Amino acid sequence: MKKTIKYIILTIILVQFTQCTTNDSNGLYVPPSDPVISHPNDIYLYANGGKSLFERYNTATRWRWNDNFIDPTQRATPIESDFVIPTSKLVDYLWIGPYTTSSNTAENFIKELFPAELVYIGSYIFNDDGTILLGYAEGGARVTLLNLNNLDFQNRNWLANPGGGVLATVHHEFSHIVHQNYGIPVGFNTISDTYLGNNWSNGVTRDDAIKLGMVRNYGTLNEYEDFCEIISHFLVVDQATFEADFITQQDCSTLTDADAIVNCRELNEGRKLIKQKVDLVLEFYKNNFNIDLEVVRDTLQARLTNLVATGVIPD
């Protein structure tokens, strides 16, 4: 299996918002032993003629219910058996595939950084305090995908909502794995002069975030969440919408209300900061991995559009 990794748990939590938290543990991550291949799902996941995630990346997929994957204070529903293979196809088609088809070296990038385990759970994870986990990653060792019993390939919101769609979740978490291993671009953390820490959730709107140079309120927590949110949005949000919301300068001269003019100008200044960050991230991926994230995005968006239109992932 992959190298032993210390637990650094990054959790996406929804309490009318999305949150990642990082906790350190002195214990070492030890993947569970490989399952007995007895079910058609397991044949697909582990012995699929060299095509499975296990055969290609040594990634074990856990879909049978195991109480150890949630805390005693949490509740969740197992994934329905019929959704296991479609979920794995989705992971391949819209997570791995856009990277591996982007350059002749991208396969090595995936082999190095793809998590050792994927855990599939049918519902969100509900905490006793009323919060809800949308999905989470554990130090690059395990990524847990949630709400899979609502799988709907023709529901773009379920797939690509930047505030909790399954693609937004996996690409956000995969970006954490990248920076845990390679850091973030030099200078990225100084482009914005203000991060809000835990105050990010105190009524911070998307416009507030944009004015600070972030694409989402949660990105104002720190430079690492900022990095992951920018990459996730860049890949999952369609290009025209991303550029209109976060890059393109609005013509403030058409406005007459003084407050609206100030707001417009502040948003434009924030968009300039976001553009600097996007440029740094694109350069970072090209220089470190020979990966063009614009190509990754274009491939993902084309595949996403096709999937929503047809409901079918090509073989």
N, C-alpha and C positions, 0 to 999 in steps of 0.2 A: 504494500500500500504506500501512500505518500509519506513524506517525512513527518515525524512527530511535531506537533505544533502546540504551543501553549494556548490555553483558552483565553481568547480575547473576544468577549461576546458583544456583538453589535446587533441591537434589537430594534426593529421597526415597530413602533407602538402607535395606535390610533386612539386618541381621546378627542375626537373632532379634529384631529391633526395627526401627523405622522412623526415618529421620533425614533432615533437610534440611540442606544445607550451602550457604553463600553465598560465592561467589568473585567478585572484581572483575576486569574486563579493560579494557585501554586501547583495545581494538578496538571498532568500531561494528557493530551487528547489521545485516546486509543480507540480507533474505529472498531465497531462490533465485528465479530467473525462473519465470514461470507455465508449467505443463506443456502439452504438446500434447494436445488432447482427442481421444484415439483409442480409449479403452477405455470400456466401459459404466460402470465405476466413476467415470471422469473426467467423463463426461456428467452423472452424478448429482451429483458434487462441484462442478462448475463451470458447468454449463449446464442447470440444472434448472428452467427457467421462472420464475426469480426466487426459488426456494425454497432454493437451496444456501447453505451458509455463506459461500462466496466472493461470491455475488451480494448477500447481505444484510450481511455484515460484513467483506468483503475478506479473509477468512481462507482461506489456502491449506492444503490437506490433503495431506500427503506420505505415501503408502503404498508406493510402489515403494522397493525397498531402495537405500540410499545409505550408503556407509561413512563419510561425513562426519558422520553423525548419532550415531556412537559413536566412542570413542577406540580406538586400535590395541590397547590392553590389555584391551579388552572384547569379549565375545561375545554375540550375540543372533540370533534367528530372525526372518525377515521375516513380516509378517502374511500369512495366506492370503487370496487375492483375494476369496473369498466372504464374508469377515468385514468388509470395508471399509464397505459400505453399511449393514449392521446397526450397526456402531460409530458411524457418523455419525448414524444415527437415534437411537441412545442418547444421544449428546451433545446433540442437540436436545431430546429428550424429558425427560431427567432432569438436565441441567445448565442449558441455556439456558431452556427452557420454564418451569420453576418461577419463574424471575425475571421473564421478560417478561410472564407472565400475572398477576403480583402487583400491578401498578399501571400507570397510563397513562404513566408516565415511565420505567419500568424498561427499555424497549427502548433508550432513549438510554444508560442505564447499561451495557448489554451492548455496544452499538456502540462506546462509548468504551474499554472495558476488555477486551473479548474479544481473545485473542491473535491475532497476525497469521498464525501457523502452528500447525497441529496435525500431529504426527508419530505414525503408527500403527506399532507394532512387535508382532510376534506373541508373543514370549517376554518374560520379564524380561531385563534386561541384567546379565550375569555378569562381575564384575571378576576379575582375576587373583588378588587377595588374598582371594577367597572371599566378598566382599560381593555383594549383589544390589540393583540399582536397581529400585524399584517403579514409578517414573515421575518426571518432573521438569519444572520450568518454568524458562525463561530470561528473566528480567527482564520478563515480560509479553509477550515477543515470540514465544515458542514454548513449547507444552506438549506433552510426549511421553507418550503412553499406551502402557502395556506389558501383557504377558500377554493379548493380545487373541485369540490362537488358542484360548484356553480360554473364549471368550465363551459364556455360558449365561444367557439372560434369566430362567430359572427358578431360578437359583442365587443366593439372596439373599446368601450369603457372598461370592461372586465380585463381586457388585454393590456391596454396602454394608457389608462388614466394615470397621469404623472403623480397623483396623490395617493396611489395605492394599487394600481393595476399590476398584474403579475409580472409584466415585463419591466415596469418601473422598479418593482421590488428587486428582481434579480440583477438588473443592470446597476442599480444603486449599490447593492451588496457586493457585486463583482468589482466595482470600483474601489470599495474598501480593501478588498484583497490586493488590488494593484498597489494602492498607496502603502499598505502594510509591508509590502515587499520592496517597493521602489521609491517610496516617498511621494511628494507632490512636486510640481514644477517649481524651480527656484524663482522666488519673487511672487508666487501666487498669493501667499498669505499677507502680502503688504499692499496689494492693489486696493482692497477695501480697508479703510482705517478703523472700522468699527465692526466687531462681532458682539453679539448680545448675550452669549452664554445661555443659561437657563431662562433668561427673560425672553427668549425667542417666542415663547408660547403666550406671552402676556398681551394678547390682542394685536400682534404684529400681522398686518395684512400682506398680500402679495405685492401691492404697490410700495408699501414700506420696505419690503425686501429688495425690490428692484432699485429703489433709491439708494440702498446701501451697496448695490452691486451684486445681489444674489437673485436667483430665479424663483425662490420659494422661501416662505418664512422659516422653515426648518434649516435652510442653508445658512441662516444668520447665527446658528449655534456656535460654529467654529469653522476653521478653514477646511477641515476634513469632510464635514458634511456639505459644505459649500462645493468642494471638489466633486463629491459623489452626486450631488443634486444637479450640477451643471452637466455632467456626463450623461446621467440618466435622462434629463430633459432633452439634451441635444440629440440623443439617439431615438427616444420614444415619441417625442412630440414631432408632428410633421414639420418639415423645414419652413414652410411659409408661415405657419403659426408661431414657431420658435423665433423667427427673425422679426415678425411683426410685434411680438410681445416683448422681446428681450434685446433686440439688436438695432432695429431701424429707428432713426431719429424722427420723432413726431414734429410736424410743423406747428409750432406754438403761435406763430403770427396770425393764425386764423381765429384765435381765441380772443374774447373781449373781457371776460371776467378776470379780475386781478388774481384771485386765488387759483383759478384754473390755469392761468399762465405760469404761476410759480410752481404748481404741481407738475405741469408739463415739462418745465425746464429741469426740475429735480429728477423726474423719471428719465429724461434724456441723459443727464449726467450719470445716473446709475447704469443706464444701458452702455455707456462708454466703458464703464468698469467691467461689465459682463463681457463685452466684446474683447477686452484685453485678456480676460481669463480664458475665454474660449480659444483665443489664438495661442495662448501658452499651453493649454491642454492638447491642442492639435499638434503643436510642435513637440511636446513631451512624448506623445505616443509614436510619432514618426521617428524621433531620435532614439528612443529606448527600445521600441518593438518593431520598427518598420511597418507600423499600422497607420493607415489613413482613416481616421474616425469619420470623415465625410463619406468615404466609400462604405464603411460599416453602416452608417446611418442610412445611406441611400438603398443599400441592400435590404436592411431591416424594414424600411418603410415600404419598399416595393413588395416584399413578402407579406407584410402586415396587411396592406391593401388587398392583395390577392386572397389572403386567408379570410378576411372579413367578407369579401364578395362571394367566395365559393364555399367557405366552411371546411375546406379540404386542404391538408398538408400533402404536397406531392411526395411520392415515394422516392 
